[in-house]
Amino acid sequence: MFKRVLLKLSGETLSSKDNSIDSNSLNAVAAEIKEALAQNPVELAIVIGGGNIWRGGQKDMDRVSADKIGMLATLMNALALKNALNAAGLKVQVFASKGLSAFAKDFDNEEVIDSLKKGNIAVFAGGTGSPFFTTDTGASLRASEIKADIILKATQVDGVYSADPKKDSNAVKFDNLTFAEAIEKGLQIMDSAAFAMCRQSDISVCVFNFHKQGNLKKVLNGEKAGTLISK
């Protein structure tokens, strides 16, 4: 069983067709997390992306400015997620990369670990705090800093495939992969920097379909759901 888990959520998890931050989507995420924790009272940290609000790589501006805007988008999502989790009766603290202290606590690994031990959910915003790094790399970094047992990478498919299963009916699902295999096969689940950090810190990654109700609870129970990537 896991003691400390980091859940990586995409910004799109909080959105709908009509709204970049959607109340129904937020409430569904909060309900899924609450149900899973009721069965498995693990220490839970969450890294949230910002792609529902801003995708810097698609903007016609310099990368540093675009990535800084993306960091602010993750903060907006983190505050919205905190509100939804609080409304569901869960205790939450938001921690962000330095420079955002008016909105969230500055990230400090010892303070985060203490907060987790007290039963709070920790939500991380601002990525790594530096441009040129994805929120997946941010998740790997934060997981390493708080000594998480595993990263749960929430997606819209039930694991890692050899190709996009929505576009290729011949795509093959992998039940298990090593980090080396994932990099060698060019699987775009996480970037190579994130994989490298997980491998160095010996933190496995479980890629699973968060949108299937009850899947988070299954993963926390140790049941097979998705693809496990490890050394």
ChimeraX commands (.cxc) that place a marker at each C-alpha (Angstrom):
marker #1 position 0.00,0.00,0.00 radius 0.5
marker #1 position 1.09,3.56,-0.65 radius 0.5
marker #1 position 1.75,6.08,2.11 radius 0.5
marker #1 position 2.39,9.25,0.10 radius 0.5
marker #1 position 1.10,9.78,-3.43 radius 0.5
marker #1 position 1.43,12.56,-5.98 radius 0.5
marker #1 position -1.49,12.88,-8.41 radius 0.5
marker #1 position -0.74,14.70,-11.67 radius 0.5
marker #1 position -3.88,16.26,-13.15 radius 0.5
marker #1 position -4.08,18.08,-16.46 radius 0.5
marker #1 position -5.77,21.44,-16.54 radius 0.5
marker #1 position -8.30,20.00,-18.98 radius 0.5
marker #1 position -9.63,17.80,-16.16 radius 0.5
marker #1 position -11.18,20.93,-14.66 radius 0.5
marker #1 position -12.69,22.22,-17.91 radius 0.5
marker #1 position -15.69,21.62,-20.14 radius 0.5
marker #1 position -16.51,22.37,-23.75 radius 0.5
marker #1 position -17.80,25.80,-22.77 radius 0.5
marker #1 position -15.68,26.77,-19.76 radius 0.5
marker #1 position -11.96,26.68,-19.10 radius 0.5
marker #1 position -12.74,26.17,-15.41 radius 0.5
marker #1 position -16.06,24.38,-15.06 radius 0.5
marker #1 position -17.87,23.97,-11.73 radius 0.5
marker #1 position -19.33,20.56,-12.64 radius 0.5
marker #1 position -15.91,19.25,-13.65 radius 0.5
marker #1 position -14.35,20.62,-10.46 radius 0.5
marker #1 position -17.03,18.99,-8.32 radius 0.5
marker #1 position -16.58,15.66,-10.13 radius 0.5
marker #1 position -12.82,15.74,-9.52 radius 0.5
marker #1 position -13.34,16.59,-5.86 radius 0.5
marker #1 position -15.91,13.81,-5.43 radius 0.5
marker #1 position -13.59,11.24,-7.04 radius 0.5
marker #1 position -10.73,12.25,-4.76 radius 0.5
marker #1 position -12.92,12.28,-1.65 radius 0.5
marker #1 position -14.27,8.79,-2.38 radius 0.5
marker #1 position -10.80,7.39,-3.02 radius 0.5
marker #1 position -9.37,8.88,0.18 radius 0.5
marker #1 position -12.29,7.58,2.24 radius 0.5
marker #1 position -11.17,4.05,1.32 radius 0.5
marker #1 position -7.42,4.78,1.30 radius 0.5
marker #1 position -6.34,7.56,3.69 radius 0.5
marker #1 position -3.00,8.21,1.97 radius 0.5
marker #1 position -1.06,11.45,2.12 radius 0.5
marker #1 position -2.05,13.11,-1.15 radius 0.5
marker #1 position -0.29,15.84,-3.10 radius 0.5
marker #1 position -1.57,17.15,-6.44 radius 0.5
marker #1 position 0.19,18.90,-9.31 radius 0.5
marker #1 position -2.21,20.65,-11.66 radius 0.5
marker #1 position -1.46,21.73,-15.22 radius 0.5
marker #1 position -2.73,24.87,-16.92 radius 0.5
marker #1 position -3.50,23.78,-20.47 radius 0.5
marker #1 position -7.22,24.51,-20.15 radius 0.5
marker #1 position -6.34,28.20,-19.80 radius 0.5
marker #1 position -3.04,28.67,-21.61 radius 0.5
marker #1 position -0.74,26.66,-23.84 radius 0.5
marker #1 position 2.43,28.69,-24.19 radius 0.5
marker #1 position 3.90,26.61,-27.00 radius 0.5
marker #1 position 1.05,27.65,-29.26 radius 0.5
marker #1 position 1.43,31.38,-28.66 radius 0.5
marker #1 position 3.36,33.80,-30.84 radius 0.5
marker #1 position 5.66,35.17,-28.14 radius 0.5
marker #1 position 8.99,34.35,-26.58 radius 0.5
marker #1 position 9.11,31.11,-24.62 radius 0.5
marker #1 position 10.04,32.65,-21.27 radius 0.5
marker #1 position 7.03,34.99,-21.24 radius 0.5
marker #1 position 4.69,32.26,-22.46 radius 0.5
marker #1 position 5.85,29.82,-19.78 radius 0.5
marker #1 position 5.42,32.44,-17.05 radius 0.5
marker #1 position 1.82,32.94,-18.15 radius 0.5
marker #1 position 1.40,29.17,-18.02 radius 0.5
marker #1 position 2.64,29.15,-14.42 radius 0.5
marker #1 position -0.06,31.67,-13.53 radius 0.5
marker #1 position -2.65,29.46,-15.24 radius 0.5
marker #1 position -1.68,26.56,-12.95 radius 0.5
marker #1 position -2.15,28.85,-9.95 radius 0.5
marker #1 position -5.67,29.74,-11.10 radius 0.5
marker #1 position -6.48,26.05,-11.44 radius 0.5
marker #1 position -4.94,25.24,-8.05 radius 0.5
marker #1 position -7.07,27.84,-6.28 radius 0.5
marker #1 position -10.22,26.62,-8.05 radius 0.5
marker #1 position -9.40,23.01,-7.14 radius 0.5
marker #1 position -8.76,23.97,-3.51 radius 0.5
marker #1 position -12.19,25.60,-3.35 radius 0.5
marker #1 position -13.90,22.49,-4.73 radius 0.5
marker #1 position -12.01,20.15,-2.39 radius 0.5
marker #1 position -12.82,22.37,0.59 radius 0.5
marker #1 position -16.50,22.33,-0.41 radius 0.5
marker #1 position -16.30,18.52,-0.40 radius 0.5
marker #1 position -15.09,18.63,3.20 radius 0.5
marker #1 position -11.38,18.06,2.55 radius 0.5
marker #1 position -8.54,20.10,4.06 radius 0.5
marker #1 position -6.22,21.63,1.49 radius 0.5
marker #1 position -3.16,23.86,1.35 radius 0.5
marker #1 position -1.84,25.36,-1.88 radius 0.5
marker #1 position 1.92,25.64,-2.31 radius 0.5
marker #1 position 3.50,27.47,-5.24 radius 0.5
marker #1 position 6.92,28.18,-6.66 radius 0.5
marker #1 position 8.47,31.31,-5.19 radius 0.5
marker #1 position 7.13,34.69,-6.27 radius 0.5
marker #1 position 3.44,33.87,-5.80 radius 0.5
marker #1 position 3.23,34.24,-2.02 radius 0.5
marker #1 position 0.29,36.64,-2.19 radius 0.5
marker #1 position -1.83,33.75,-3.44 radius 0.5
marker #1 position -0.24,30.60,-1.99 radius 0.5
marker #1 position 2.43,29.45,0.41 radius 0.5
marker #1 position 5.95,29.28,-0.98 radius 0.5
marker #1 position 6.90,25.67,-1.61 radius 0.5
marker #1 position 9.07,24.25,1.15 radius 0.5
marker #1 position 9.44,20.47,1.20 radius 0.5
marker #1 position 9.58,20.21,5.00 radius 0.5
marker #1 position 6.49,22.39,5.43 radius 0.5
marker #1 position 4.65,20.36,2.78 radius 0.5
marker #1 position 5.53,17.05,4.42 radius 0.5
marker #1 position 4.38,18.38,7.79 radius 0.5
marker #1 position 1.11,19.52,6.23 radius 0.5
marker #1 position 0.56,16.11,4.61 radius 0.5
marker #1 position 1.17,14.34,7.93 radius 0.5
marker #1 position -1.53,16.53,9.48 radius 0.5
marker #1 position -4.05,15.23,6.96 radius 0.5
marker #1 position -4.06,18.09,4.49 radius 0.5
marker #1 position -4.05,17.64,0.73 radius 0.5
marker #1 position -1.20,19.65,-0.80 radius 0.5
marker #1 position -1.88,21.25,-4.20 radius 0.5
marker #1 position 1.20,22.48,-6.07 radius 0.5
marker #1 position 1.07,25.38,-8.52 radius 0.5
marker #1 position 3.60,27.24,-10.59 radius 0.5
marker #1 position 5.39,24.20,-12.00 radius 0.5
marker #1 position 9.10,24.18,-11.23 radius 0.5
marker #1 position 9.12,27.98,-11.05 radius 0.5
marker #1 position 11.33,28.18,-14.15 radius 0.5
marker #1 position 10.51,28.36,-17.87 radius 0.5
marker #1 position 11.34,25.55,-20.31 radius 0.5
marker #1 position 10.05,22.84,-17.94 radius 0.5
marker #1 position 6.68,21.10,-18.24 radius 0.5
marker #1 position 4.28,20.46,-15.36 radius 0.5
marker #1 position 5.16,16.76,-15.75 radius 0.5
marker #1 position 8.74,17.66,-14.86 radius 0.5
marker #1 position 7.31,19.78,-12.05 radius 0.5
marker #1 position 5.40,16.74,-10.81 radius 0.5
marker #1 position 8.56,14.60,-10.90 radius 0.5
marker #1 position 10.49,17.28,-9.03 radius 0.5
marker #1 position 7.86,17.76,-6.32 radius 0.5
marker #1 position 7.40,14.00,-5.92 radius 0.5
marker #1 position 11.15,13.65,-5.41 radius 0.5
marker #1 position 11.26,16.53,-2.93 radius 0.5
marker #1 position 8.43,15.19,-0.75 radius 0.5
marker #1 position 9.59,11.56,-1.11 radius 0.5
marker #1 position 6.37,10.31,-2.69 radius 0.5
marker #1 position 5.95,6.57,-3.23 radius 0.5
marker #1 position 4.44,6.94,-6.70 radius 0.5
marker #1 position 3.17,9.44,-9.27 radius 0.5
marker #1 position -0.34,8.83,-10.56 radius 0.5
marker #1 position -0.59,10.38,-14.02 radius 0.5
marker #1 position -4.27,11.04,-14.75 radius 0.5
marker #1 position -5.25,10.79,-18.43 radius 0.5
marker #1 position -8.31,10.15,-20.58 radius 0.5
marker #1 position -7.17,6.68,-21.70 radius 0.5
marker #1 position -6.65,3.51,-19.69 radius 0.5
marker #1 position -2.86,3.38,-19.89 radius 0.5
marker #1 position 0.06,3.79,-22.25 radius 0.5
marker #1 position -0.32,2.63,-25.86 radius 0.5
marker #1 position 2.09,2.20,-28.75 radius 0.5
marker #1 position 0.06,4.86,-30.59 radius 0.5
marker #1 position -2.98,7.03,-29.93 radius 0.5
marker #1 position -5.80,4.47,-29.47 radius 0.5
marker #1 position -8.34,7.08,-30.51 radius 0.5
marker #1 position -6.66,7.34,-33.92 radius 0.5
marker #1 position -5.09,3.90,-34.42 radius 0.5
marker #1 position -7.21,0.79,-33.88 radius 0.5
marker #1 position -4.04,-1.33,-33.94 radius 0.5
marker #1 position -2.46,0.49,-31.00 radius 0.5
marker #1 position -1.16,-1.93,-28.35 radius 0.5
marker #1 position -1.52,-1.24,-24.64 radius 0.5
marker #1 position 1.45,-1.77,-22.33 radius 0.5
marker #1 position 0.76,-3.12,-18.84 radius 0.5
marker #1 position 4.32,-2.47,-17.67 radius 0.5
marker #1 position 7.24,-0.43,-19.00 radius 0.5
marker #1 position 10.64,0.66,-17.83 radius 0.5
marker #1 position 11.61,4.32,-18.07 radius 0.5
marker #1 position 14.26,3.35,-20.61 radius 0.5
marker #1 position 11.66,1.59,-22.78 radius 0.5
marker #1 position 9.28,4.56,-22.59 radius 0.5
marker #1 position 12.05,6.93,-23.73 radius 0.5
marker #1 position 13.33,4.54,-26.41 radius 0.5
marker #1 position 9.86,4.02,-27.87 radius 0.5
marker #1 position 9.24,7.79,-27.91 radius 0.5
marker #1 position 6.03,7.46,-25.89 radius 0.5
marker #1 position 4.72,10.96,-25.23 radius 0.5
marker #1 position 3.18,10.32,-21.82 radius 0.5
marker #1 position 5.79,12.41,-19.99 radius 0.5
marker #1 position 8.81,14.28,-21.26 radius 0.5
marker #1 position 12.26,12.73,-21.00 radius 0.5
marker #1 position 13.35,15.10,-18.20 radius 0.5
marker #1 position 10.42,13.92,-16.08 radius 0.5
marker #1 position 11.21,10.27,-16.80 radius 0.5
marker #1 position 14.88,10.80,-15.95 radius 0.5
marker #1 position 14.06,12.41,-12.60 radius 0.5
marker #1 position 11.63,9.63,-11.68 radius 0.5
marker #1 position 14.22,7.01,-12.56 radius 0.5
marker #1 position 16.90,8.78,-10.52 radius 0.5
marker #1 position 14.57,9.10,-7.51 radius 0.5
marker #1 position 13.20,5.56,-7.96 radius 0.5
marker #1 position 9.60,6.78,-8.14 radius 0.5
marker #1 position 7.26,4.71,-10.31 radius 0.5
marker #1 position 4.55,6.26,-12.48 radius 0.5
marker #1 position 1.08,4.80,-12.97 radius 0.5
marker #1 position -0.74,6.12,-16.04 radius 0.5
marker #1 position -4.50,5.57,-15.76 radius 0.5
marker #1 position -7.90,6.83,-16.88 radius 0.5
marker #1 position -8.96,9.29,-14.19 radius 0.5
marker #1 position -12.26,9.92,-15.95 radius 0.5
marker #1 position -13.52,6.40,-15.32 radius 0.5
marker #1 position -15.33,6.60,-12.00 radius 0.5
marker #1 position -13.64,4.61,-9.25 radius 0.5
marker #1 position -10.30,4.23,-11.02 radius 0.5
marker #1 position -8.41,6.40,-8.55 radius 0.5
marker #1 position -9.70,4.25,-5.72 radius 0.5
marker #1 position -8.58,1.12,-7.59 radius 0.5
marker #1 position -5.08,2.46,-8.10 radius 0.5
marker #1 position -4.76,3.42,-4.44 radius 0.5
marker #1 position -5.98,-0.07,-3.53 radius 0.5
marker #1 position -3.12,-1.54,-5.53 radius 0.5
marker #1 position -5.48,-2.96,-8.14 radius 0.5
marker #1 position -4.43,-3.10,-11.79 radius 0.5
marker #1 position -5.64,-0.03,-13.62 radius 0.5
marker #1 position -3.49,1.44,-16.34 radius 0.5
marker #1 position 0.22,1.14,-17.08 radius 0.5
marker #1 position 3.00,1.03,-14.51 radius 0.5
marker #1 position 6.32,2.62,-15.52 radius 0.5
marker #1 position 9.29,1.90,-13.29 radius 0.5
marker #1 position 12.99,1.04,-13.29 radius 0.5
marker link #1:1,2 radius 0.2
marker link #1:2,3 radius 0.2
marker link #1:3,4 radius 0.2
marker link #1:4,5 radius 0.2
marker link #1:5,6 radius 0.2
marker link #1:6,7 radius 0.2
marker link #1:7,8 radius 0.2
marker link #1:8,9 radius 0.2
marker link #1:9,10 radius 0.2
marker link #1:10,11 radius 0.2
marker link #1:11,12 radius 0.2
marker link #1:12,13 radius 0.2
marker link #1:13,14 radius 0.2
marker link #1:14,15 radius 0.2
marker link #1:15,16 radius 0.2
marker link #1:16,17 radius 0.2
marker link #1:17,18 radius 0.2
marker link #1:18,19 radius 0.2
marker link #1:19,20 radius 0.2
marker link #1:20,21 radius 0.2
marker link #1:21,22 radius 0.2
marker link #1:22,23 radius 0.2
marker link #1:23,24 radius 0.2
marker link #1:24,25 radius 0.2
marker link #1:25,26 radius 0.2
marker link #1:26,27 radius 0.2
marker link #1:27,28 radius 0.2
marker link #1:28,29 radius 0.2
marker link #1:29,30 radius 0.2
marker link #1:30,31 radius 0.2
marker link #1:31,32 radius 0.2
marker link #1:32,33 radius 0.2
marker link #1:33,34 radius 0.2
marker link #1:34,35 radius 0.2
marker link #1:35,36 radius 0.2
marker link #1:36,37 radius 0.2
marker link #1:37,38 radius 0.2
marker link #1:38,39 radius 0.2
marker link #1:39,40 radius 0.2
marker link #1:40,41 radius 0.2
marker link #1:41,42 radius 0.2
marker link #1:42,43 radius 0.2
marker link #1:43,44 radius 0.2
marker link #1:44,45 radius 0.2
marker link #1:45,46 radius 0.2
marker link #1:46,47 radius 0.2
marker link #1:47,48 radius 0.2
marker link #1:48,49 radius 0.2
marker link #1:49,50 radius 0.2
marker link #1:50,51 radius 0.2
marker link #1:51,52 radius 0.2
marker link #1:52,53 radius 0.2
marker link #1:53,54 radius 0.2
marker link #1:54,55 radius 0.2
marker link #1:55,56 radius 0.2
marker link #1:56,57 radius 0.2
marker link #1:57,58 radius 0.2
marker link #1:58,59 radius 0.2
marker link #1:59,60 radius 0.2
marker link #1:60,61 radius 0.2
marker link #1:61,62 radius 0.2
marker link #1:62,63 radius 0.2
marker link #1:63,64 radius 0.2
marker link #1:64,65 radius 0.2
marker link #1:65,66 radius 0.2
marker link #1:66,67 radius 0.2
marker link #1:67,68 radius 0.2
marker link #1:68,69 radius 0.2
marker link #1:69,70 radius 0.2
marker link #1:70,71 radius 0.2
marker link #1:71,72 radius 0.2
marker link #1:72,73 radius 0.2
marker link #1:73,74 radius 0.2
marker link #1:74,75 radius 0.2
marker link #1:75,76 radius 0.2
marker link #1:76,77 radius 0.2
marker link #1:77,78 radius 0.2
marker link #1:78,79 radius 0.2
marker link #1:79,80 radius 0.2
marker link #1:80,81 radius 0.2
marker link #1:81,82 radius 0.2
marker link #1:82,83 radius 0.2
marker link #1:83,84 radius 0.2
marker link #1:84,85 radius 0.2
marker link #1:85,86 radius 0.2
marker link #1:86,87 radius 0.2
marker link #1:87,88 radius 0.2
marker link #1:88,89 radius 0.2
marker link #1:89,90 radius 0.2
marker link #1:90,91 radius 0.2
marker link #1:91,92 radius 0.2
marker link #1:92,93 radius 0.2
marker link #1:93,94 radius 0.2
marker link #1:94,95 radius 0.2
marker link #1:95,96 radius 0.2
marker link #1:96,97 radius 0.2
marker link #1:97,98 radius 0.2
marker link #1:98,99 radius 0.2
marker link #1:99,100 radius 0.2
marker link #1:100,101 radius 0.2
marker link #1:101,102 radius 0.2
marker link #1:102,103 radius 0.2
marker link #1:103,104 radius 0.2
marker link #1:104,105 radius 0.2
marker link #1:105,106 radius 0.2
marker link #1:106,107 radius 0.2
marker link #1:107,108 radius 0.2
marker link #1:108,109 radius 0.2
marker link #1:109,110 radius 0.2
marker link #1:110,111 radius 0.2
marker link #1:111,112 radius 0.2
marker link #1:112,113 radius 0.2
marker link #1:113,114 radius 0.2
marker link #1:114,115 radius 0.2
marker link #1:115,116 radius 0.2
marker link #1:116,117 radius 0.2
marker link #1:117,118 radius 0.2
marker link #1:118,119 radius 0.2
marker link #1:119,120 radius 0.2
marker link #1:120,121 radius 0.2
marker link #1:121,122 radius 0.2
marker link #1:122,123 radius 0.2
marker link #1:123,124 radius 0.2
marker link #1:124,125 radius 0.2
marker link #1:125,126 radius 0.2
marker link #1:126,127 radius 0.2
marker link #1:127,128 radius 0.2
marker link #1:128,129 radius 0.2
marker link #1:129,130 radius 0.2
marker link #1:130,131 radius 0.2
marker link #1:131,132 radius 0.2
marker link #1:132,133 radius 0.2
marker link #1:133,134 radius 0.2
marker link #1:134,135 radius 0.2
marker link #1:135,136 radius 0.2
marker link #1:136,137 radius 0.2
marker link #1:137,138 radius 0.2
marker link #1:138,139 radius 0.2
marker link #1:139,140 radius 0.2
marker link #1:140,141 radius 0.2
marker link #1:141,142 radius 0.2
marker link #1:142,143 radius 0.2
marker link #1:143,144 radius 0.2
marker link #1:144,145 radius 0.2
marker link #1:145,146 radius 0.2
marker link #1:146,147 radius 0.2
marker link #1:147,148 radius 0.2
marker link #1:148,149 radius 0.2
marker link #1:149,150 radius 0.2
marker link #1:150,151 radius 0.2
marker link #1:151,152 radius 0.2
marker link #1:152,153 radius 0.2
marker link #1:153,154 radius 0.2
marker link #1:154,155 radius 0.2
marker link #1:155,156 radius 0.2
marker link #1:156,157 radius 0.2
marker link #1:157,158 radius 0.2
marker link #1:158,159 radius 0.2
marker link #1:159,160 radius 0.2
marker link #1:160,161 radius 0.2
marker link #1:161,162 radius 0.2
marker link #1:162,163 radius 0.2
marker link #1:163,164 radius 0.2
marker link #1:164,165 radius 0.2
marker link #1:165,166 radius 0.2
marker link #1:166,167 radius 0.2
marker link #1:167,168 radius 0.2
marker link #1:168,169 radius 0.2
marker link #1:169,170 radius 0.2
marker link #1:170,171 radius 0.2
marker link #1:171,172 radius 0.2
marker link #1:172,173 radius 0.2
marker link #1:173,174 radius 0.2
marker link #1:174,175 radius 0.2
marker link #1:175,176 radius 0.2
marker link #1:176,177 radius 0.2
marker link #1:177,178 radius 0.2
marker link #1:178,179 radius 0.2
marker link #1:179,180 radius 0.2
marker link #1:180,181 radius 0.2
marker link #1:181,182 radius 0.2
marker link #1:182,183 radius 0.2
marker link #1:183,184 radius 0.2
marker link #1:184,185 radius 0.2
marker link #1:185,186 radius 0.2
marker link #1:186,187 radius 0.2
marker link #1:187,188 radius 0.2
marker link #1:188,189 radius 0.2
marker link #1:189,190 radius 0.2
marker link #1:190,191 radius 0.2
marker link #1:191,192 radius 0.2
marker link #1:192,193 radius 0.2
marker link #1:193,194 radius 0.2
marker link #1:194,195 radius 0.2
marker link #1:195,196 radius 0.2
marker link #1:196,197 radius 0.2
marker link #1:197,198 radius 0.2
marker link #1:198,199 radius 0.2
marker link #1:199,200 radius 0.2
marker link #1:200,201 radius 0.2
marker link #1:201,202 radius 0.2
marker link #1:202,203 radius 0.2
marker link #1:203,204 radius 0.2
marker link #1:204,205 radius 0.2
marker link #1:205,206 radius 0.2
marker link #1:206,207 radius 0.2
marker link #1:207,208 radius 0.2
marker link #1:208,209 radius 0.2
marker link #1:209,210 radius 0.2
marker link #1:210,211 radius 0.2
marker link #1:211,212 radius 0.2
marker link #1:212,213 radius 0.2
marker link #1:213,214 radius 0.2
marker link #1:214,215 radius 0.2
marker link #1:215,216 radius 0.2
marker link #1:216,217 radius 0.2
marker link #1:217,218 radius 0.2
marker link #1:218,219 radius 0.2
marker link #1:219,220 radius 0.2
marker link #1:220,221 radius 0.2
marker link #1:221,222 radius 0.2
marker link #1:222,223 radius 0.2
marker link #1:223,224 radius 0.2
marker link #1:224,225 radius 0.2
marker link #1:225,226 radius 0.2
marker link #1:226,227 radius 0.2
marker link #1:227,228 radius 0.2
marker link #1:228,229 radius 0.2
marker link #1:229,230 radius 0.2
marker link #1:230,231 radius 0.2
view
